[in-house]
């Protein structure tokens, strides 16, 4: 586990990193992504989950409030009502999740990534979740929920006039209406999500669970918690098959790639392909093959 973490995180100071890893409060610190369409209830579940697991709750909004240089750059885009570039958002998330509190306690990342490209970029920089939850609900339910949202200004907790009402009268008395989008804006945002969700699902298919958000909030949370508390290996498999000619390496590699949806890379075919491309490297490889 330590070697895998070392290879994936690629720290500047490996020895200090390994010492910190050994001092970590838990080798099984949660690394959870919670994704879903607007108004499905991600924030409520993520906040409860991070509290239960004693993990750090990370959102794009919280990242923008940081005092880092990357956060300042992202805020400049939002002030101009522009979407920050993917590269900036990925760097911002990577920077936050490598901080000591996230490293020691684990994290629950809410609402990000939003596209397959962002998900792949996170993988490339070593942000690899143990569990990914996608909350789902029909469009008509989401559109109804997007109206009537209420926020507690002291805690940031999200409530709703119809679906989630606080039991505490004091909390209910200080709730504020959240600025609502027009119906056209809500539909456009929902459509963008629908276009991206298939790509997100395929990226995280080995650690993914889809849960219906169209049920009582308590039931949704219990199902998410039960999944996150399961243990499984989420590391991307990397397998080397070695053996003499005729030993069946190619056949076994094909079977493995089909069963576990891995990329089958045949070194012989790779060398022949490079040798045929006419490049300087290809010519050098061809001389060895000859």
C-alpha positions, 0 to 999 in steps of 0.5 A: 500500500505504501509503495502504491501511494509513493508511485502514485503521489510521487512526492518531492521528498519520498523519505519524509512522505513515507515517514508521514504515511507511517504516522498517519492516523489510519491507512484506510482514510476515506477518499470519496467523490460525490457526484450528481446533477444540480439539486439532487442533494449532494451537499447534504449527504457530503456534509453528513458523510464527512462528519461521520467519517471525520474526513475533510469536506471539500467543495469548489466553493471552499477551494475558492475561499482558500488563500492560495495563489491558485484560488486567487486565479480561480476567483478572478475567473468567477468574478468575470462570470467565467468558468475557471479552466479545467487545468486550474481547477484540477491543480486546485483540487490536487493542491488541497487534497495533498494538504496534511488534514486531507492526507491524514483524515481523508476527504469527501470531494463534492461535485467534482469532477464534472466532466470525463476530461476533468476526471482523467486529469485528476487521475493523471495527477494522482487524485484517485478515489476509493469510492465514487457515488453518483446520486440520481433523480428524474428531471422533474424531481430535480427541477421541483427541488431547485425551487424553494431551497433554503440555506442556514447562513451560520452552518451552510446547511441546505434545506427545502421548503417541501423536502427537508425542513429543520426540526429546530425552530431556531434554525428554521427561523434564520433560514435564507432563500438561495438565489434561484436560477431561471428555468432556462438556466436550470434546464441548461445546467441539467442538460450539461450534466446529462451529457457528461454523466456517461463519461464520468461513470465509465471513468470510475466504473470499478469504484462506482455506485449509483444511488437514487436521490429520489427517496427520503434523505435518511435512506439516501445517506444510509445507502451512501454510508454503507457503500463507502464503508465497504473495502475494495481495491481501487488501484488501477491494475498494472500487470506484466505477463512474462514468459518464453515464446509459445507460453501463451502470454498473448492469449492470457493477456487477451482474456485478462483485458476482456474480463477486467476491461484493461488495455492490452499492450503487446510489446512486440506489436508496439515495437513493430508499430514504432519501427514502421512509423519512419521516425529516428526512434523507429529506425533505431528499433528496426535496426535491432529487430533486423 
